[in-house]
Structures are given as structure tokens and as C-alpha cells.
Amino acid sequence: MDRTLPLYSWPSAPVKLKLEKNEVHVWFASLNIPPVQLKSLKLNLASDELDRAERFRFQRDRDHYIAARGILREIISCYLKKDPSKLKFIY
């Protein structure tokens, strides 16, 4: 059985991000990113995110978590026009 996911063609992100009323933006990002980019994303994570990343048993899972959190911070920072490392998440 072939479990390969189909390839999707996603448009590039606009230069200026603005969320209008009654609008939803859907983002798609690969978590398999080069080590140099992963290192850059890791610099923006908060201490609790770094602590959680270290608890993953497998390096691949740790890297995917760092990529996901880092990319999330990058996207939100573009909307809010703030430094991604300055964002604070409250759960």
C-alpha cells in the first residue's frame, strides 16, 4: 500500500501579512529543514520551548518540534510586526 502524500502547490506568502475581518489564513510548512535554518529558528524559542524540545527522545522529533515552534513564531511575528523571540504564549 502506497502511503505517499500527494504534493501540493502552495502560493508564496505575500510580502505584507494582514488578517482581514472574516478571513482565515492557512499555512503549510515542511518540518524537514536544513540544520542551519533549524539553528536560526531555535534562537527564537523561549526557555520553556527549549526545555520541551530537549525532552524528546529522538533527534528527528526534537528537530520537528523546534521547526514547528520556530516557524509558528516567524509567521505570527510577521502579522504582529514583532520580533519572533519576543512573543509570549500563554497556555
N, C-alpha and C positions, 0 to 999 in steps of 0.2 A: 504494500500500500504506500503510495507516494504522499508524504506529508509536507511537501514543499509548499510554502506560501506563495501565492501569486505576487508578482512585482507590481507595485502601484506607482503611478506617475503623479507626484505631488508638485504643485506650483511652488516657486520660490517665495520666501516671505517678503512682504512689502518692506520698503525702506522705513516708512513710518507706521508704527503699530498703534491703532486706536480702536477700541472696542465701542461700537455704537450701541444705542438702545435697541433691544430685541435682536441682538446679534450674538452669534456663538462662533468662536474660532476653534478649529480642531487642528492639532499639531501632530505630526508624525516625525519621529527621530529614531535613528539607529543607535543602539546602545553599544555596538561594536565599533569603537572609535580608536584611533591611533594613541599610543601611550603618551605622546607629547601633548595631545589635546586633553586627554584624561587628567594629566598632571595640572594643566591650566584650570580645568573645571574644579578640581579638588581644592584649589586655593580659595575658592569662593564659598566652600562649605562651612557651616557653623560647627562648633565643637561637638554638639550632640549628634550631628550627622556624621562627623568623622568617627566618633565613638561607635556608632551603629555600624558603619562600614567595616570597622576592624573586627566586629563580631561575626562576620560572615566566614564560614568555614573554607569556602572555595574562592580562589582568586577571581575567577570569572564572575561569580555572583557579587563579589566586592566591587569589581570594576563596573559592572552593570548598575549597581546602586549609585556609585559615585557619578557615573554618566547621567543617570536619570535625574538625580537631585541637582547636579550642576546645570544640565540643560534646562530644567524647570526654572532654576534661578535666572539663567540667561534670558529666557523668554519673558518671565514676569518683569524683570528689570527693564526690558525694552518697552513694555507697556507703561510702567510707572516712572520711567526715566530716572532710575536709581541704580546705584552700584549693586551688583548681584550679591556681593559679600555683606551688604548692609541690611538685606531683607531678613525679617524675623518672622518665623512661622509659629503660630500658637495652635496647639492641638487640644 
